[in-house]
Amino acid sequence: MARSESCPAPCLRLLGQFRLVYGGETVQLCRNAQRLLALVGLRSSVSRSLLAGTLWPEVTEAHARGSLRSTLCKLPHGDRALVTCSRNAISIVDSLTVDARELADTALRLVCSSRAPGDELVPTVLFGEGELLPGWDDDWAFFERERLRQLRLHALDALAYRLAREGQPALALETALRSVRGEPLRESAHRAVVAALLAQGNVNEAVRHYRAFRQALREQLGVPPSPQFNRMLALAVGVRPAAGLRPGGRTAGDDAGVTHVVYRP
């Protein structure tokens, strides 16, 4: 049955904090109902046995199943139902939008797609900084939080490269810097920054960024950048990749007269 205008589609917000919204109004749920709805919302559909065992891992199976039945009764029903229940599984209703799933789906499309980015592939959801269910210490929440964080970072890197190739270096740079902010010592994010700078023709800034990252790696982890990053800079300044970057801080081609560089990872 279609929802009436008096019963608008619900939105489940899991980024930043848990919030269930109907037509602009927040719906209050007990803690167990929040946990159940969050887990099912993230995975779309979960078997009853897995759901009960995940949410109540330290009790007997019979006790966990009883807790599941009790919690399901505390969720909205009728026209405002948020889940559908079958004999074996619990699923979210089609009308329920979940911000974390939208982020994950968008990120996966970016990571898996080889086509050039259009306006629909530069969604603001990737640029948000809300963490998934902050403060929730359930094992499954830890796992989902890290999975989504890594997926978002990979998507930002991929999007930055594509924007640089498609002639949008400023947006590519902003995208790459968002990835750096998410994980400051992650090399792939810094390579995306350098790719964006090179797409602008800013070789000097690209080399400066590389050096700053190299110093941070040395001071905090005691390791150098990867050979891939070294080759990237060596090619950018117009020297043979084998020449690399000299330990003393200067690049083998610092003074080369580079007027235009195109980098394609």
N, C-alpha and C positions, 0 to 999 in steps of 0.2 A: 504494500500500500504506500502511495506517495505521501510524503510529509506535507501537512498543511502549512499555510503561512504563519499560523500561530505556533508552529513547532519547527523552527528553522533548523538547518543542518548543524550538528555540533562540531566543535573544533577542539582537538586535544593538543595542548602545548606541553612539550617535554624538554624543550631547550630553554635554559635559564632557570625554570622552575616548573613544577607540575601545575597545570591549570586546565580545567575543563570549562569550555565556554559554549553557551547556547544563546544565540542572538544577542551577544554582547554582555550577557550576564554570566557570572562565574557560578558554577555548580559545586557545592561542597560535598566531598566524599570522605569516608573514613580511610585510615591509612591502608588497610588491607585492600579495600576497593581501588584505591589509587595504584597500588602495586600490581594488582591483577590487570587493571585497564592499561597501565603503562606497558607491561610485558606483552599483552596481546596486541596492543596498538603498534608496538615495534615490529612484531613478527607477523601480523595480519591474522594468522590462525595458529593455534597451539593445541596439541592433544591434551585431553583432560589429565591423563596420568603425568605427562611432562610438566604441565602447568602446576599441578598440585605439588609434585616433587620439587619443583624449582622454587616455589613461593614458600613452602614449609618443609625444608630439607631435613630438619632435625626431629621430626615426629614420625610416627608410624604411617604407613600408607593409608590405612583406614582413617586415621585422624586427619591427615592432609586432605583426603577427599571430602571429609566432612567440613573442614574449614573452607574448601573451595565452594561447596554448595551454599554454605552460610554467607560467604562473601558475594556470590552471584545474586543472592536475594537482596543485597544492599545497593545494587546498581539500579539505575532508572529502568522502568519497564514500559510496555505499551508503545505509544507513538514516540516516546523519548528513549527507547531502548538503544544501548550502545554496542551490545554484543548479541550474537545469535548462538544458541547452544544446540549441538547435536549430541548423539549418544557418545561420540568419541572425541569431539573437538569443540573448542570455543573460538569464535571468530568475531572480528569487529564488523559492524554494519558498513555497507558501502558508502553511506553518506558521511561517515566520520572521517574528517581530515586530521592527519597527524603530522605535525611540523617536522619531526625527526625522520619520518618515512619519506616525506617530500624531499628533505635534504639528501637522504641516502639514495633515493631514486635518481635525483638530478645528478649527484656526484657519479653514480655508476654510469649514467648515459655519457657523461663527459669523459670518463676514463676509458670506456669501451668504444666510443664513437671515433671514427677517423675523418668525419666530414668537418668542413670548416665551420667555425662558430657563427651562428646568426644571433639575432637579438634574443631569441628564446633560450639560447645557451649561455647567457650571461645573467643568470638569475640572482636576485639579491639574497636568496637563502644561503648561498655559499659564503657571503660576506658577513653574515652574522657571527657573533662571538659567544653566544650562549652555549654553555656546556650542557651536555645531556644529564638531566636529573642530578644536579650538584648536591652533594651531601648524602645521597643515598649510598649506603654501604653494602647492599646486597651483592653477592658474587656476580649475578647476571647483569646487574646495573654497571658494575666495573667493566665487564666484558663488552657490553653494548656501547658504553661511553668511549672506550678506547677504539673499538671498531669504527665508530662514527667519526672520531677525531682523525684517525688515519685516512679514512675514505675521503673526508673533506680536504685534507692536505694534498692527497694525490690528485684530486679533482682540480684544486687551485693551481697546482703545477702544470697539469695538462692544459688547462684553460689559458694560462699565461703564455705557454709556447705557441698555442694556436693563434692567440690574439697578436702576438709578435709577428707571426708569419703572414697574417692577414692585414697587416698595415695599421694596427691599433696599438703601437708600442706603449703609449701612456697608460692605457687601461691594462695592458699586459704587465707593466711595472707595478701598478697598484695591486693587481691580483697576486703577483709573485711576492710582494712585500707582506701581504696578508698571510701567505703561507709561512714566511719567515717568522712573523709574529707568533704564529701558532706553535712553532718549534724552532728556536733560534739557531740550533746547531745542526739542523737537517740540511745536508749538502744539496739535495735535489732542488730544494726551494731557492738556495743561493744561485744555483746554476740557472734557474728560471729568471732570477733577477738580472743576471749577467746577460742572458739571451735577450731580454727586453731592452737593456741598455745598448747592446750591440745593434739591435734592430733600429734604434734611434741614431746610430752612428756615434754614440758616446763611448768611444773606446777607452779614453782615460778614466772615466767614471767606472766602467766595467772592471778595469784592472784594479782600481782603488778598492772597489767592493770585494774583489777576490782577495786582495791582501788583508783587508780587515777580517774576512772570514778565516783566512789561513792563520792569522794571529790568534783569533779566538779559539780555533781548534787546538793550536799548539799550547795555549795557556790552560785550557780547561780539560782537554782530553789527551794532550801529548801526542797527537797524530797529525799528519799532513793531509791536505786535500787529496782526493783520488786522482790517479793518472788521467782519468777522463776529464776532470776539471782542468788539470794542467794543460792537456792537449787543446782544450777549448780556448784557453787564453793564448796559448802559443800560436794557434791558427789565427786568432783575432788580430794579433799585432804583426802578422805577416812573416813569421819565422817558421821553420820546420817544426812539426809537433815533437820530434825527438829532442829538440833543444830545450823544451820545457821552460820552467821559470827558475832563475838563478837563486840560490839560497840567500844571497846577500840582500835581497829585497827588490832589486831591479829585474825587470823582465828583459829577456834577451832582445826583444824588439821594441823597448820602450820609446825609442826615438824614431821608429819607423814612420814614414809618412803615410799612414792609413787614412784614406778618405771615405771609404765605404766598406762595410763588413756585413755579410749576410750569414747568419748562423742557423743551421737547421739540425736539430738533435736527431 
